[in-house]
C-alpha cells in the first residue's frame, strides 16, 4: 500500500535540506522564504535490515524494498489560511498526503534568517498548527452550509442532521486552534465528514531539525532547550517526534559504503539514520507493518496495515490474489535466520498453512495460493 508523507513547516526550517538528504532528490534550498513553490516529490526506500539479511540467504536476482513517498511542501507563514504567502496553494498540497511531518527549527544560525527573527520552537509549532486548524475551519463552515441546505430535502435530512452533529464537535475545537485528530472521532463520525479531507485529522509527526551538537545531545539523552520544547509539545498532544540533523543526513546520504555509514553514525552516537527513525515513526502513526515474499527470483518487502488478514495482504500484491485467495504459506523472518532455508523450516515444523482468517504479523514471510 502506498505511504506518502508531506513535509511542512515555516520557511527556512530545513525542510528542503531534509527532503534532499532523505530522498536523494534535488530540492532547492535557499536562504529566503518560498524558494519551494511547487512540491518536490521523492520516492524513498524503507531501510530494513531484515530484507538485506534475507537477500543474503536467498541470493535472489533482485531485492525490492518497500517505499515511502516524501512530498516537500513550501513553507507556510502566519495568515496562510487566508492566502498569505501563497498559503491556499500550499494547503491544498497538504490535503493530498497521508501523514504530516512537521519540521521545527531547533538550531541557531545567524546566517540563516528566520521569518520571525527569533528561534522559538513552541511559537513556530503554534503558527503552523493554527493555520492548519483555520484552513479546516473554513472547510467545516462550507460543509455546514451544504448540510443545512440538505435539511430542506426529505431524502437528505437524516444524513444532514448526522453531519451537523459531527460538525458541532469539530468546529469549536478548530476555533480554539485544536486539531480534529485530538477529538478521536468514532469511525462512523469520521466517515460522515470524510469528504472534508480535514488536514488536522491526519497523523502528525514532529521533526526536530537540529545541528550536530544537538543530535549528539539527543543521542546521549542530554537536555537541549529547543528539542525539549518540541518534545514537551508533542507529549501534550500525544504525538510522536524524532530528532534529525539535516546537515548530517545530507552528508550521510553521500556515503555509499554501509560500513563507512555505520562509522559516521557512531561518531554522533547514533545507531541508525534519521530516515530510519522518521519512517519508523510514520509506520507507527499509520499503524502499518511489513511482510515479505522471498525466493530465488526476488526478495521483497510489502507494507500492510497492522491487523490485516492474509487475503488483504495478498491484495497488496495484486487485487486478483485477494479475490481468488485459497491459502497462505507462512513462516517468520526469525525462522529463516534460525534455520537458514525453507526446507529446514519445514523439517522443524515451523512452516504453516494459514487460511482467510489469519492475521498478518510484522516480519511474516508469505507465499499466496489463489484461483486465477
VEXLO-696392 format. One line per 4 residues: their letters; for each residue x, y, z negated of N, C-alpha, C. Coordinates in steps of 0.02 Angstrom, whole numbers. Atoms other than C-alpha are relative to their C-alpha. Layout:
! residues N
A> X Y Z X Y Z X Y Z  ...
***
This chain:
! residues 372
XXXX> 42 -59 0 0 0 0 44 62 0  -42 -59 -4 67 173 41 0 40 -65  -7 -41 59 132 279 -103 30 66 23  -29 -64 -19 155 464 -73 -2 48 -59
XXXX> -12 -42 59 219 593 -195 16 71 24  -11 -70 -18 207 782 -174 44 35 -52  -46 -36 45 350 885 -247 -21 74 -1  24 -69 7 284 1051 -314 38 36 -55
XXXX> -32 -41 50 345 1194 -421 6 71 24  -12 -70 -20 390 1378 -419 56 2 52  -57 -6 -46 509 1441 -285 67 -2 -39  -68 0 27 695 1412 -318 8 -39 -66
XXXX> -10 44 58 675 1275 -449 40 -62 20  -40 56 -23 770 1150 -341 -39 -55 34  41 52 -32 628 1057 -254 32 -26 63  -28 22 -64 709 1054 -83 67 -35 -8
XXXX> -64 35 13 879 1005 -154 -14 -71 -23  18 66 24 799 860 -247 -28 -43 57  30 37 -56 697 811 -94 54 -26 47  -53 20 -47 850 808 18 43 -55 -29
XXXX> -42 51 32 950 707 -108 -36 -67 -4  37 61 9 812 581 -138 -16 -35 66  25 29 -63 754 556 41 53 -6 54  -49 1 -53 912 585 140 -22 41 60
XXXX> 26 -43 -55 809 704 247 21 72 -14  -21 -70 8 867 882 276 -61 43 -14  52 -49 15 758 1014 195 35 65 -15  -33 -64 11 803 1197 196 -1 18 -73
XXXX> -5 -23 69 864 1254 26 36 67 1  -30 -66 -4 895 1439 10 -18 41 -62  8 -41 60 908 1574 -123 -52 55 12  55 -48 -7 742 1657 -79 -65 -39 0
XXXX> 64 35 3 558 1614 -103 -25 -20 69  36 22 -60 460 1516 28 46 -17 59  -42 22 -56 608 1450 127 -30 -62 31  37 57 -28 498 1295 148 -71 24 14
XXXX> 68 -20 -18 340 1340 244 -42 -62 15  34 62 -14 285 1177 322 31 -55 -44  -27 51 45 302 1025 208 49 -47 36  -47 49 -25 454 915 236 -21 -69 -26
XXXX> 21 67 19 417 728 232 58 -48 7  -53 49 -2 541 590 191 -24 -67 -26  17 68 22 518 401 177 60 -28 -38  -54 20 44 622 333 33 -7 -73 -18
XXXX> 1 70 22 669 152 0 -1 -3 -76  5 8 73 623 96 -176 59 -43 -24  -57 39 26 782 41 -268 -26 -59 -41  23 59 37 753 -137 -331 55 -53 1
XXXX> -55 47 4 898 -245 -390 -23 -72 12  26 68 -10 785 -398 -383 0 -19 74  1 14 -71 766 -383 -195 71 -14 26  -70 11 -20 955 -370 -173 23 -69 -22
XXXX> -19 66 26 978 -524 -282 -30 -56 42  33 52 -40 851 -625 -182 30 -4 69  -30 -1 -66 930 -571 -20 67 -38 -1  -62 37 7 1095 -641 -83 -11 -75 -3
XXXX> 16 71 6 1010 -807 -118 -24 -29 67  30 25 -62 909 -825 43 41 16 62  -39 -23 -57 1030 -733 158 -44 7 63  47 -7 -56 887 -678 272 28 43 57
XXXX> -20 -42 -57 901 -595 442 -10 74 -16  12 -70 18 829 -437 368 -29 4 -71  25 -14 67 790 -364 197 -37 66 3  42 -60 -8 648 -238 186 -27 20 -69
XXXX> 26 -24 65 618 -137 26 -68 33 7  61 -41 2 456 -55 -25 21 73 11  -17 -71 -13 447 131 17 -48 47 -36  40 -55 26 382 293 -56 9 60 46
XXXX> -3 -60 -40 340 447 45 3 61 -46  -6 -62 38 401 610 -31 -16 59 46  20 -59 -38 325 774 27 23 62 -38  -26 -61 30 419 935 -11 -46 58 17
XXXX> 50 -53 -11 284 1068 -31 28 67 -24  -29 -66 14 330 1252 -29 -19 25 -70  9 -26 67 345 1345 -194 -64 39 -9  60 -38 17 185 1408 -274 19 58 -46
XXXX> -12 -57 44 175 1575 -362 -65 18 -35  60 -24 34 54 1660 -480 -45 34 51  47 -26 -49 -101 1701 -379 -8 -44 61  4 45 -58 -80 1554 -260 -71 -20 16
XXXX> 70 20 -11 -262 1503 -285 -40 53 35  33 -55 -36 -310 1674 -216 36 17 65  -33 -9 -64 -193 1657 -68 68 33 -5  -65 -32 6 -37 1740 -139 55 -49 22
XXXX> -56 41 -22 124 1677 -58 -21 -57 44  26 53 -43 28 1578 72 -29 -58 -41  23 50 47 -49 1487 -76 -52 -48 26  53 43 -25 -205 1421 11 28 -55 45
XXXX> -30 49 -45 -99 1335 143 38 -53 -39  -40 48 38 17 1256 16 -44 -45 -44  45 40 42 -125 1199 -98 -34 -54 41  31 50 -44 -204 1109 50 47 -60 8
XXXX> -48 55 -7 -44 1007 69 0 -45 -62  0 38 62 -53 954 -114 -59 -48 -3  59 42 2 -228 885 -91 10 -66 36  -9 59 -42 -160 757 31 46 -53 -31
XXXX> -45 48 29 -38 670 -87 -34 -40 -56  30 42 51 -71 532 -214 23 16 -70  -27 -17 66 39 592 -357 41 64 6  -36 -64 0 117 760 -404 63 -6 -42
XXXX> -63 -6 37 300 776 -453 12 75 -10  -4 -71 16 305 946 -539 71 16 -24  -70 -16 16 485 1009 -535 3 64 -41  -8 -57 46 532 1126 -677 74 17 -7
XXXX> -70 -21 5 692 1227 -681 24 -1 -72  -28 6 67 795 1179 -833 76 13 2  -71 -20 -3 961 1260 -789 3 76 8  -10 -72 -5 1029 1436 -798 57 13 49
XXXX> -51 -16 -49 1123 1504 -648 -16 70 27  13 -70 -19 1136 1691 -618 0 9 76  -4 -6 -72 1172 1660 -434 -64 -23 36  62 25 -29 1002 1578 -405 -58 38 -32
XXXX> 52 -43 27 859 1700 -426 -60 -40 -23  62 29 24 702 1657 -523 -55 51 14  53 -47 -19 536 1731 -466 -23 43 -58  21 -39 59 500 1788 -645 60 32 -35
XXXX> -62 -28 28 681 1840 -679 14 -24 -71  -15 30 65 688 1726 -831 -7 -76 6  3 73 0 716 1541 -867 -44 -21 -59  48 17 52 563 1484 -964 -44 -57 25
XXXX> 38 57 -27 501 1307 -925 -73 0 -19  70 0 21 341 1324 -1026 -41 49 43  35 -50 -41 292 1482 -931 -7 -24 72  2 25 -69 337 1404 -764 -52 -55 8
XXXX> 48 54 -4 234 1249 -800 -72 27 -4  66 -29 8 87 1355 -856 -24 33 64  19 -34 -62 89 1458 -696 -25 -51 51  21 50 -50 81 1304 -584 -64 -34 -21
XXXX> 59 36 23 -47 1213 -691 -63 42 4  59 -45 -4 -162 1364 -699 -20 10 73  17 -10 -71 -151 1393 -511 -35 -61 29  33 60 -24 -196 1212 -477 -71 -6 -28
XXXX> 66 1 31 -341 1223 -600 -47 50 33  42 -51 -33 -404 1384 -519 -21 -22 70  17 26 -66 -397 1303 -348 -56 -52 -5  52 49 11 -501 1159 -415 -65 32 -22
XXXX> 61 -35 23 -621 1279 -499 -38 28 60  32 -25 -61 -655 1359 -330 -36 -56 37  30 58 -32 -688 1187 -258 -63 -22 -37  57 22 41 -804 1143 -403 -59 48 8
XXXX> 54 -49 -9 -903 1304 -380 -36 -11 66  30 12 -65 -930 1268 -197 -40 -66 1  36 64 5 -981 1088 -238 -65 9 -39  60 -14 38 -1105 1154 -366 -53 32 44
XXXX> 48 -33 -45 -1186 1266 -235 -34 -51 45  29 52 -43 -1211 1115 -121 -48 -43 -39  43 43 41 -1283 1011 -262 -65 36 -19  60 -38 17 -1403 1149 -313 -47 6 59
XXXX> 43 0 -59 -1466 1161 -135 -34 -68 10  27 68 -8 -1489 972 -133 -56 -15 -49  54 10 48 -1602 985 -286 -69 12 30  64 -16 -31 -1736 1053 -172 -26 -56 45
XXXX> 19 56 -43 -1739 893 -72 -17 -60 -44  21 59 39 -1833 744 -144 49 -57 9  -46 56 -15 -1711 624 -60 66 8 -37  -66 -10 29 -1556 704 -133 -1 25 -72
XXXX> 5 -31 66 -1622 766 -300 36 -40 -55  -28 41 54 -1568 619 -409 76 2 0  -73 -2 -4 -1388 616 -345 26 69 -18  -21 -68 14 -1377 805 -355 1 13 -75
XXXX> 3 -9 73 -1429 801 -538 60 -34 -33  -58 36 28 -1292 672 -573 65 37 13  -59 -38 -17 -1162 776 -482 6 62 -45  -1 -60 41 -1211 933 -578 19 -17 -72
XXXX> -17 21 68 -1196 837 -742 76 -9 -7  -73 8 1 -1016 793 -699 34 69 4  -29 -67 -7 -978 971 -644 -7 41 -64  8 -34 65 -1045 1031 -812 57 -18 -48
XXXX> -58 20 40 -898 936 -889 64 30 30  -61 -18 -35 -770 984 -758 13 75 -1  -12 -72 -9 -796 1171 -735 24 36 -63  -26 -34 59 -774 1227 -916 74 -16 -13
XXXX> -71 18 10 -610 1131 -926 44 38 48  -39 -36 -50 -546 1209 -765 3 74 -16  1 -71 19 -598 1382 -826 50 14 -56  -49 -6 54 -485 1351 -977 71 -17 24
XXXX> -65 17 -28 -342 1304 -860 21 -72 -12  -15 71 13 -353 1119 -904 -10 -42 63  3 44 -58 -334 976 -782 -60 -47 -4  56 48 -3 -476 862 -725 22 -67 -30
XXXX> -24 65 25 -366 712 -768 -6 -4 -76  3 0 73 -371 766 -952 -69 -19 -25  69 16 20 -560 735 -955 -11 -75 -3  7 73 -3 -535 549 -921 -71 -20 20
XXXX> 67 15 -26 -694 539 -818 -8 -75 11  14 70 -15 -776 369 -802 5 -11 76  -4 15 -71 -760 281 -634 -62 25 36  63 -22 -31 -943 320 -599 -1 76 9
XXXX> -1 -74 -4 -922 506 -638 51 23 52  -52 -19 -48 -761 518 -537 -24 -12 71  25 15 -67 -847 437 -388 -50 53 23  51 -50 -18 -986 567 -392 32 65 27
XXXX> -33 -62 -23 -860 709 -366 63 -16 40  -60 20 -39 -733 612 -262 9 43 62  -5 -41 -60 -773 721 -112 31 68 -14  -33 -63 18 -700 869 -208 76 -5 8
XXXX> -72 11 -5 -525 793 -199 38 47 -47  -31 -44 49 -476 884 -358 75 -12 -5  -72 5 5 -290 920 -363 20 -22 -70  -20 14 70 -283 912 -554 -26 -67 -24
XXXX> 19 69 17 -364 740 -553 57 -48 17  -56 43 -20 -204 671 -475 48 -10 -58  -51 10 52 -74 593 -590 58 50 12  -55 -49 -6 66 718 -627 59 -23 -42
XXXX> -63 18 32 247 683 -671 44 62 -1  -45 -58 5 360 822 -735 72 -22 15  -70 13 -18 536 827 -662 43 58 -25  -45 -52 26 663 924 -765 62 2 44
XXXX> -60 -8 -42 794 988 -643 52 39 -40  -50 -31 43 947 1022 -748 69 -1 34  -68 2 -26 1134 1043 -722 35 -62 -27  -35 60 20 1269 911 -752 8 -4 -76
XXXX> -4 0 73 1291 964 -933 -66 -22 -31  66 18 25 1104 947 -958 -15 -74 8  15 71 -11 1094 773 -882 42 -43 -47  -42 37 48 1239 716 -993 -33 1 -69
XXXX> 33 -6 65 1148 782 -1146 -62 -45 -3  60 41 -2 987 696 -1093 18 -74 -5  -21 70 0 1078 531 -1061 23 -22 -69  -25 15 67 1156 541 -1234 -53 9 -54
XXXX> 54 -10 48 990 582 -1316 8 62 -42  -12 -62 37 1050 754 -1371 -52 53 17  49 -54 -10 942 909 -1389 22 45 57  -11 -48 -53 927 1027 -1241 -62 44 2
XXXX> 60 -42 9 811 1177 -1268 -47 1 60  43 -5 -59 748 1187 -1088 -34 -67 15  29 67 -11 724 999 -1065 -49 -17 -55  44 14 57 647 986 -1239 -68 34 8
XXXX> 63 -36 -11 517 1116 -1191 -46 -38 48  39 39 -48 462 1011 -1043 -26 -64 -32  19 62 33 461 852 -1146 -59 11 -47  53 -14 48 351 930 -1280 -66 14 37
XXXX> 60 -15 -39 229 996 -1150 -28 -64 31  22 63 -30 223 827 -1063 -34 -44 -52  30 41 53 187 739 -1227 -68 27 -20  65 -28 18 47 860 -1267 -54 -17 51
XXXX> 47 19 -53 -33 812 -1101 -5 -76 10  -6 72 -9 8 627 -1123 24 -15 71  -28 7 -67 106 646 -961 71 -29 -4  -67 26 -4 270 569 -904 48 55 22
XXXX> -51 -48 -24 433 663 -873 64 -38 14  -67 28 -13 604 623 -801 48 59 4  -52 -51 -3 767 720 -808 46 -16 58  -41 9 -61 863 743 -645 46 60 8
XXXX> -44 -54 -21 1013 845 -592 1 -1 76  5 -1 -73 975 892 -412 68 2 34  -67 -6 -29 1156 940 -376 37 -67 -3  -32 65 8 1219 774 -444 -31 -52 46
XXXX> 33 48 -44 1088 674 -347 22 11 73  -23 -14 -68 1143 762 -187 69 -30 12  -68 29 -6 1324 709 -219 -4 -76 0  8 72 4 1269 533 -264 -26 -29 66
XXXX> 29 23 -63 1170 518 -102 52 -7 55  -53 3 -51 1330 545 -3 47 -59 -9  -44 58 14 1413 391 -80 -34 -63 27  30 60 -30 1384 231 18 16 -64 -39
XXXX> -20 60 36 1478 104 -89 -35 -5 -68  38 9 61 1372 33 -231 45 3 -62  -46 -1 57 1523 9 -345 21 71 -18  -20 -69 11 1576 189 -322 -59 40 -29
XXXX> 59 -33 28 1397 246 -356 -6 -15 -75  6 20 70 1396 148 -518 51 37 -43  -51 -37 36 1559 231 -572 -19 73 -9  21 -70 1 1491 402 -528 -55 11 -51
XXXX> 54 -3 49 1334 369 -631 27 -6 -71  -28 13 67 1436 304 -777 35 62 -28  -34 -61 22 1534 468 -783 -46 46 -39  49 -41 35 1374 553 -839 -40 -40 -51
XXXX> 35 41 49 1319 410 -950 -66 -28 26  62 24 -30 1184 353 -827 8 -71 26  1 68 -26 1137 176 -778 -33 -5 68  36 0 -64 1027 222 -630 -9 71 24
XXXX> 8 -67 -31 993 366 -512 -66 33 -22  62 -36 13 862 500 -535 -57 -26 44  50 28 -45 772 425 -385 -33 -61 -31  28 60 31 751 259 -476 -45 18 -58
XXXX> 41 -21 57 685 346 -632 -65 33 23  59 -34 -26 567 454 -531 -50 -49 29  45 49 -31 496 308 -432 -31 -45 -53  28 42 53 476 201 -588 -55 38 -37
XXXX> 52 -40 32 380 343 -668 -63 5 43  57 -4 -46 270 361 -514 -38 -66 2  33 65 0 234 174 -510 -41 -10 -64  36 7 62 185 179 -692 -64 42 -2
XXXX> 58 -44 0 67 327 -670 -54 -26 48  48 25 -49 -14 247 -517 -21 -72 -15  17 68 20 -24 78 -606 15 -49 56  -20 43 -55 74 -13 -471 52 -51 -23
XXXX> -53 49 13 184 -167 -469 25 -26 67  -33 25 -60 293 -260 -344 -2 -76 2  -9 71 -12 281 -434 -271 44 -9 62  -47 12 -54 398 -515 -145 -23 -57 45
XXXX> 2 57 -45 395 -626 7 73 -14 19  -70 16 -10 555 -721 41 8 -62 44  -16 56 -44 632 -839 168 62 15 40  -61 -9 -39 772 -859 293 -7 56 51
XXXX> 11 -54 -48 693 -733 413 0 69 -35  11 -65 30 650 -596 289 -11 -6 -75  17 -12 70 652 -544 107 -30 70 -3  34 -64 -2 530 -405 75 -37 15 -65
XXXX> 36 -23 59 458 -304 -70 -65 33 22  65 -28 -16 274 -256 -68 -28 33 -63  30 -36 56 179 -133 -177 -74 -15 -3  71 15 10 9 -177 -251 -20 28 -68
XXXX> 22 -26 65 -96 -109 -393 5 -55 -52  -2 49 55 -70 -194 -561 -70 -27 -11  65 32 10 -210 -318 -593 -33 -23 64  28 21 -64 -236 -355 -408 -3 -76 4
XXXX> 6 72 -10 -295 -529 -358 45 -22 57  -42 27 -55 -199 -644 -241 -27 20 68  25 -22 -66 -316 -605 -94 14 74 14  -15 -71 -9 -291 -417 -124 73 10 18
XXXX> -71 -4 -17 -103 -441 -121 12 -22 72  -6 24 -69 -119 -540 40 -23 54 49  26 -54 -43 -219 -393 112 49 57 9  -52 -52 -7 -71 -277 81 44 -16 60
XXXX> -41 21 -57 25 -379 210 -39 7 65  43 -6 -60 -120 -391 334 -72 -14 -22  70 8 20 -308 -374 318 -26 -70 16  22 67 -18 -330 -543 405 20 -51 -54
XXXX> -22 45 53 -233 -626 264 -50 -1 -58  49 -4 54 -360 -564 138 -66 -32 20  64 27 -23 -512 -609 242 1 -76 3  -3 72 -8 -453 -786 277 39 -36 -55
XXXX> -41 27 54 -365 -816 110 -22 -70 -21  14 67 24 -353 -1000 60 33 -9 -69  -36 7 63 -219 -1005 -75 67 35 6  -67 -31 1 -52 -933 -127 48 -47 -35
XXXX> -55 37 32 109 -1025 -165 41 52 -38  -29 -52 43 189 -932 -311 54 -27 -46  -48 9 54 344 -929 -418 26 69 -18  -23 -66 22 432 -788 -510 71 14 23
XXXX> -69 -20 -16 589 -690 -471 49 -34 -49  -44 32 50 663 -759 -633 13 -73 18  -7 71 -20 632 -936 -566 55 -8 53  -49 8 -54 734 -909 -408 70 16 -24
XXXX> -66 -16 29 876 -833 -509 24 -59 -42  -18 56 45 873 -977 -634 18 -63 38  -9 64 -35 859 -1121 -510 36 5 66  -41 -10 -59 938 -1048 -355 -29 -19 67
XXXX> 32 19 -64 822 -1124 -224 -72 -19 -13  70 18 7 639 -1158 -192 -7 -75 -14  2 73 11 675 -1346 -188 9 -15 -74  -13 12 71 744 -1341 -365 -56 29 -44
XXXX> 57 -27 37 600 -1231 -423 -57 -51 0  52 52 -5 481 -1367 -361 17 -59 -45  -21 56 43 583 -1501 -449 -13 15 -74  9 -20 70 568 -1402 -611 -74 10 -17
XXXX> 72 -9 12 378 -1391 -590 -21 72 -8  15 -72 6 382 -1200 -578 -35 28 62  30 -22 -63 312 -1191 -400 -75 -14 -5  72 7 15 124 -1160 -415 -43 15 61
XXXX> 52 -17 -49 -29 -1158 -303 -54 38 -37  49 -42 33 -147 -1018 -350 -58 18 47  60 -15 -40 -324 -977 -291 -19 73 -1  25 -68 -9 -430 -823 -265 0 41 -64
XXXX> 6 -36 63 -441 -779 -450 68 17 -31  -66 -12 29 -253 -772 -478 16 74 0  -20 -70 7 -192 -603 -542 76 5 11  -71 -7 -18 -26 -549 -467 39 33 -57
XXXX> -44 -29 51 117 -513 -587 60 33 34  -59 -34 -26 262 -395 -559 57 -51 5  -55 46 -9 405 -496 -486 -20 -67 29  21 62 -32 299 -636 -411 30 -5 70
XXXX> -19 14 -69 367 -716 -253 -56 -43 28  62 30 -23 219 -767 -145 3 -19 74  10 21 -69 179 -862 14 -74 -15 8  73 5 -7 -1 -850 77 -19 -48 56
XXXX> 30 42 -51 -102 -979 171 -70 26 13  64 -31 -17 -254 -918 265 -26 -30 65  33 19 -63 -378 -959 402 4 59 48  -7 -55 -49 -342 -858 559 -69 21 25
***
